[in-house]
Amino acid sequence: MFSFESDTMLVDDREDLIAVLRMRFGDVSGELIEQIYQIDDMNTLQRLILAAANAANFNVFNHELQTEENSFRLLGENFNPLRDFLKGRETENGEEKE
């Protein structure tokens, strides 16, 4: 792959990550955008896109952002995007209990 192709894909992945974060969590700080633009590994960016799309909340995503580059552990309820929405909500046969 040519360098300019790789650079373009890195920019696209960074912008995709920022877009997913905005859709899920609202405003994205300038500091976070700077941190994202310092990432030069496509695998890391793609992992973070998946984390942003599936993290239960921003703190879960931020923890994943701080992990080492080769980490890939998007497991469990922390990566259920509905976890916090459904928390404390008990249902029976598809209907809320009163």
Backbone as a chain_set.jsonl record, in Angstrom:
{"seq": "MFSFESDTMLVDDREDLIAVLRMRFGDVSGELIEQIYQIDDMNTLQRLILAAANAANFNVFNHELQTEENSFRLLGENFNPLRDFLKGRETENGEEKE", "coords": {"N": [[0.849, -1.169, 0.0], [0.519, 2.2, -0.827], [2.017, 5.088, 0.67], [0.48, 7.485, 0.694], [-2.074, 6.456, 0.37], [-2.38, 5.002, 2.717], [-2.162, 7.091, 4.577], [-4.459, 8.561, 3.929], [-6.433, 6.703, 4.61], [-5.984, 6.521, 7.354], [-6.709, 9.121, 8.173], [-9.411, 9.046, 7.438], [-10.331, 6.98, 9.163], [-9.828, 8.172, 11.642], [-11.581, 10.38, 11.519], [-13.988, 8.981, 11.286], [-14.065, 7.732, 13.796], [-14.271, 9.979, 15.49], [-16.74, 10.93, 14.594], [-18.483, 8.824, 15.348], [-18.166, 8.94, 18.12], [-19.278, 11.477, 18.607], [-21.919, 11.023, 17.8], [-22.732, 9.103, 19.659], [-22.06, 10.167, 22.233], [-22.192, 12.934, 22.284], [-20.745, 16.226, 22.378], [-17.268, 16.391, 21.556], [-14.217, 16.794, 23.076], [-11.546, 19.122, 22.353], [-9.077, 18.228, 23.217], [-9.413, 15.444, 23.236], [-9.805, 14.992, 20.51], [-7.289, 15.765, 19.551], [-5.764, 13.748, 20.782], [-6.772, 11.514, 19.454], [-5.91, 12.09, 16.851], [-3.214, 11.641, 17.128], [-2.875, 8.966, 16.941], [-1.476, 6.493, 15.018], [-1.928, 3.996, 14.024], [-3.783, 1.822, 12.136], [-5.19, -0.48, 12.955], [-5.569, -0.024, 15.685], [-7.185, 2.282, 15.584], [-9.455, 1.222, 14.296], [-10.272, -0.65, 16.205], [-10.941, 1.111, 18.247], [-13.067, 2.455, 17.058], [-14.982, 0.419, 16.999], [-15.168, 0.071, 19.771], [-16.18, 2.588, 20.544], [-18.659, 2.521, 19.295], [-19.934, 0.506, 20.674], [-19.568, 0.75, 23.434], [-20.825, 0.983, 26.745], [-20.951, 3.436, 27.991], [-19.369, 6.73, 28.008], [-17.169, 6.634, 29.742], [-16.377, 3.947, 29.701], [-15.509, 3.757, 27.04], [-13.394, 5.627, 27.165], [-11.65, 4.361, 28.948], [-10.917, 2.192, 27.369], [-9.595, 3.566, 25.364], [-7.313, 4.349, 26.707], [-5.917, 2.006, 27.05], [-3.287, -0.34, 26.21], [-1.75, -0.481, 22.936], [-1.991, -2.98, 21.546], [-4.168, -4.201, 22.619], [-7.229, -6.004, 22.683], [-10.131, -6.403, 23.7], [-13.007, -6.386, 23.757], [-15.308, -7.227, 25.458], [-18.14, -8.501, 27.27], [-20.6, -6.887, 29.436], [-19.822, -4.223, 29.522], [-19.503, -3.473, 26.935], [-21.998, -3.355, 25.822], [-24.158, -1.444, 24.239], [-26.63, -0.722, 25.211], [-26.636, -1.131, 27.896], [-26.572, 0.795, 30.111], [-28.91, 2.138, 29.604], [-30.848, 0.193, 29.961], [-30.413, -0.55, 32.544], [-31.538, -1.376, 35.722], [-34.063, -1.66, 34.873], [-36.597, -3.752, 34.941], [-38.045, -6.459, 33.307], [-40.833, -8.443, 32.284], [-41.957, -10.93, 30.287], [-41.584, -9.185, 28.122], [-42.721, -6.837, 29.0], [-42.687, -3.993, 31.189], [-42.16, -4.381, 34.686], [-44.237, -3.44, 37.38]], "CA": [[0.0, 0.0, 0.0], [1.283, 3.433, -0.902], [1.932, 5.907, 1.875], [-0.635, 8.422, 0.634], [-3.3, 5.681, 0.593], [-2.414, 4.712, 4.144], [-2.443, 8.353, 5.266], [-5.87, 8.877, 3.686], [-7.242, 5.773, 5.4], [-5.836, 6.924, 8.756], [-7.544, 10.31, 8.367], [-10.802, 8.584, 7.382], [-10.628, 6.255, 10.404], [-9.884, 9.154, 12.736], [-12.83, 11.135, 11.378], [-15.072, 8.049, 11.608], [-14.072, 7.576, 15.251], [-14.805, 11.22, 16.058], [-18.171, 10.98, 14.26], [-19.19, 7.86, 16.201], [-18.159, 9.498, 19.477], [-20.262, 12.568, 18.646], [-23.266, 10.439, 17.725], [-23.036, 8.364, 20.891], [-21.824, 10.841, 23.498], [-22.299, 14.387, 22.177], [-19.534, 16.987, 22.067], [-15.963, 15.768, 21.751], [-13.275, 17.86, 23.438], [-10.38, 19.313, 21.49], [-8.001, 17.362, 23.724], [-9.662, 14.086, 22.766], [-9.546, 14.995, 19.064], [-5.827, 15.755, 19.409], [-5.291, 12.419, 21.158], [-7.137, 10.614, 18.354], [-5.05, 12.374, 15.698], [-1.867, 11.14, 17.392], [-2.868, 7.521, 16.704], [-1.011, 6.215, 13.659], [-2.106, 2.576, 13.743], [-5.148, 1.59, 11.653], [-5.842, -1.499, 13.78], [-5.992, 0.637, 16.921], [-8.323, 3.142, 15.258], [-10.623, 0.386, 14.02], [-10.695, -1.188, 17.505], [-11.585, 2.198, 18.974], [-14.367, 2.7, 16.416], [-15.863, -0.615, 17.546], [-15.385, 0.374, 21.185], [-17.065, 3.755, 20.63], [-20.003, 2.129, 18.865], [-20.527, -0.49, 21.566], [-19.341, 1.024, 24.85], [-22.039, 1.311, 27.496], [-20.923, 4.875, 28.263], [-18.113, 7.344, 27.6], [-16.075, 6.183, 30.615], [-15.92, 2.65, 29.188], [-14.706, 4.054, 25.856], [-12.168, 6.303, 27.571], [-10.764, 3.324, 29.501], [-10.39, 1.444, 26.224], [-8.659, 4.468, 24.686], [-6.082, 4.412, 27.494], [-5.234, 0.708, 27.094], [-2.159, -0.471, 25.294], [-2.073, -0.539, 21.52], [-2.331, -4.316, 21.055], [-5.302, -4.726, 23.369], [-8.479, -6.216, 21.958], [-10.933, -7.127, 24.681], [-14.334, -5.784, 23.779], [-16.158, -8.302, 25.948], [-18.969, -8.302, 28.447], [-21.642, -5.868, 29.489], [-19.28, -2.89, 29.277], [-19.629, -3.193, 25.515], [-23.402, -3.452, 25.444], [-24.533, -0.034, 24.177], [-27.897, -0.493, 25.903], [-26.495, -1.502, 29.307], [-26.982, 1.845, 31.032], [-30.302, 2.46, 29.301], [-31.7, -0.863, 30.5], [-30.049, -0.802, 33.934], [-32.606, -1.157, 36.69], [-35.352, -1.839, 34.218], [-36.967, -5.163, 35.01], [-39.144, -6.786, 32.403], [-41.406, -9.773, 32.344], [-42.687, -11.16, 29.041], [-41.475, -8.023, 27.255], [-43.381, -5.669, 29.583], [-42.069, -3.519, 32.435], [-42.84, -4.715, 35.942], [-44.625, -2.24, 38.143]], "C": [[0.895, 1.232, 0.0], [1.035, 4.283, 0.33], [0.739, 6.855, 1.85], [-1.97, 7.711, 0.809], [-3.474, 5.387, 2.076], [-2.76, 5.964, 4.939], [-3.909, 8.74, 5.118], [-6.766, 7.979, 4.523], [-7.147, 6.102, 6.887], [-6.717, 8.135, 9.061], [-9.013, 9.909, 8.376], [-11.194, 7.864, 8.672], [-10.708, 7.204, 11.596], [-11.2, 9.926, 12.706], [-14.042, 10.251, 11.68], [-15.193, 7.872, 13.118], [-14.68, 8.809, 15.918], [-16.307, 11.319, 15.795], [-18.983, 10.027, 15.135], [-19.262, 8.382, 17.633], [-19.189, 10.621, 19.609], [-21.688, 12.036, 18.62], [-23.664, 9.798, 19.043], [-23.041, 9.242, 22.135], [-21.909, 12.367, 23.438], [-20.964, 15.032, 21.835], [-18.272, 16.205, 22.394], [-14.966, 16.891, 22.005], [-12.134, 17.939, 22.429], [-9.217, 18.436, 21.914], [-8.167, 15.939, 23.225], [-9.394, 13.978, 21.264], [-8.04, 14.978, 18.803], [-5.259, 14.374, 19.724], [-5.592, 11.412, 20.048], [-6.221, 10.835, 17.157], [-3.593, 11.984, 15.915], [-1.756, 9.643, 17.138], [-2.529, 7.269, 15.242], [-1.166, 4.759, 13.258], [-3.569, 2.322, 13.351], [-5.886, 0.558, 12.494], [-6.358, -0.897, 15.084], [-7.209, 1.511, 16.661], [-9.582, 2.322, 15.003], [-11.161, -0.251, 15.302], [-11.445, -0.119, 18.287], [-12.928, 2.582, 18.365], [-15.38, 1.681, 16.936], [-16.182, -0.344, 19.009], [-16.353, 1.538, 21.343], [-18.497, 3.392, 20.272], [-20.698, 1.242, 19.889], [-20.364, -0.224, 23.049], [-20.643, 1.446, 25.528], [-22.111, 2.803, 27.817], [-19.543, 5.414, 27.897], [-16.943, 6.868, 28.458], [-15.515, 4.845, 30.164], [-15.053, 2.874, 27.956], [-13.362, 4.658, 26.253], [-11.164, 5.319, 28.178], [-10.127, 2.522, 28.375], [-9.367, 2.28, 25.465], [-7.307, 4.479, 25.396], [-5.316, 3.091, 27.519], [-4.135, 0.643, 26.048], [-2.621, -0.757, 23.874], [-2.557, -1.902, 21.047], [-3.511, -4.95, 21.777], [-6.5, -4.931, 22.442], [-9.362, -7.058, 22.84], [-12.314, -6.497, 24.826], [-15.357, -6.838, 24.183], [-17.035, -7.838, 27.09], [-19.94, -7.141, 28.335], [-21.12, -4.445, 29.303], [-19.398, -2.491, 27.815], [-21.006, -3.57, 24.993], [-23.919, -2.02, 25.428], [-25.84, 0.281, 24.897], [-27.813, -0.746, 27.406], [-27.031, -0.427, 30.248], [-28.433, 2.251, 30.817], [-31.242, 1.463, 29.965], [-31.455, -1.128, 31.979], [-31.214, -0.454, 34.867], [-33.995, -1.339, 36.115], [-35.662, -3.321, 34.179], [-38.144, -5.403, 34.063], [-39.6, -8.211, 32.62], [-42.267, -9.941, 31.107], [-42.708, -9.926, 28.149], [-42.156, -6.776, 27.797], [-42.713, -5.305, 30.898], [-42.888, -3.974, 33.626], [-43.166, -3.428, 36.659], [-44.285, -2.423, 39.584]], "O": [[1.889, 1.301, 0.723], [-0.023, 4.205, 0.953], [0.057, 7.02, 2.862], [-2.91, 8.299, 1.343], [-4.571, 5.505, 2.621], [-3.563, 5.907, 5.871], [-4.531, 9.196, 6.077], [-7.755, 8.446, 5.088], [-8.137, 5.974, 7.607], [-7.394, 8.169, 10.088], [-9.78, 10.374, 9.221], [-12.271, 8.111, 9.215], [-11.57, 7.045, 12.46], [-11.851, 10.103, 13.735], [-15.017, 10.721, 12.267], [-16.299, 7.863, 13.657], [-15.514, 8.684, 16.815], [-17.064, 11.743, 16.668], [-20.059, 10.39, 15.61], [-20.303, 8.277, 18.283], [-19.893, 10.702, 20.616], [-22.559, 12.536, 19.331], [-24.803, 9.935, 19.49], [-23.908, 9.096, 22.997], [-21.715, 13.028, 24.458], [-20.155, 14.464, 21.102], [-18.214, 15.46, 23.372], [-14.887, 17.839, 21.223], [-11.804, 16.966, 21.751], [-8.457, 17.954, 21.074], [-7.194, 15.293, 22.835], [-8.825, 12.99, 20.801], [-7.572, 14.251, 17.927], [-4.377, 13.885, 19.017], [-4.762, 10.557, 19.74], [-5.799, 9.873, 16.515], [-2.811, 11.998, 14.965], [-0.65, 9.104, 17.122], [-3.205, 7.765, 14.341], [-0.594, 4.329, 12.257], [-4.48, 2.576, 14.139], [-7.086, 0.701, 12.725], [-7.457, -1.223, 15.532], [-8.165, 1.485, 17.436], [-10.665, 2.697, 15.452], [-12.374, -0.378, 15.467], [-12.465, -0.404, 18.915], [-13.835, 2.995, 19.087], [-16.507, 2.042, 17.276], [-17.323, -0.506, 19.441], [-17.25, 1.486, 22.184], [-19.441, 3.898, 20.878], [-21.927, 1.23, 19.961], [-20.977, -0.92, 23.858], [-21.453, 2.172, 24.952], [-23.2, 3.37, 27.906], [-18.652, 4.652, 27.522], [-15.833, 6.715, 27.948], [-14.306, 4.626, 30.236], [-13.99, 2.267, 27.824], [-12.317, 4.254, 25.742], [-9.961, 5.436, 27.944], [-8.938, 2.209, 28.424], [-8.372, 1.744, 24.975], [-6.268, 4.606, 24.747], [-4.17, 3.061, 27.967], [-4.069, 1.462, 25.132], [-3.74, -1.217, 23.648], [-3.461, -1.968, 20.214], [-3.813, -6.123, 21.558], [-6.747, -4.133, 21.538], [-9.352, -8.286, 22.749], [-12.718, -6.123, 25.927], [-16.164, -7.285, 23.368], [-16.699, -6.886, 27.795], [-20.076, -6.507, 27.288], [-21.892, -3.549, 28.962], [-19.394, -1.304, 27.49], [-21.153, -4.044, 23.866], [-24.104, -1.428, 26.491], [-26.124, 1.449, 25.165], [-28.808, -0.593, 28.115], [-27.868, -0.722, 31.101], [-29.108, 2.665, 31.76], [-32.301, 1.837, 30.469], [-32.219, -1.862, 32.606], [-31.787, 0.633, 34.792], [-34.991, -1.181, 36.821], [-35.024, -4.064, 33.434], [-39.107, -4.637, 34.036], [-38.844, -9.067, 33.08], [-43.209, -9.176, 30.898], [-43.713, -9.642, 27.496], [-42.17, -5.748, 27.121], [-42.235, -6.171, 31.63], [-44.119, -3.964, 33.604], [-42.439, -2.441, 36.548], [-44.53, -1.529, 40.394]]}, "num_chains": 1, "name": "protein.A"}
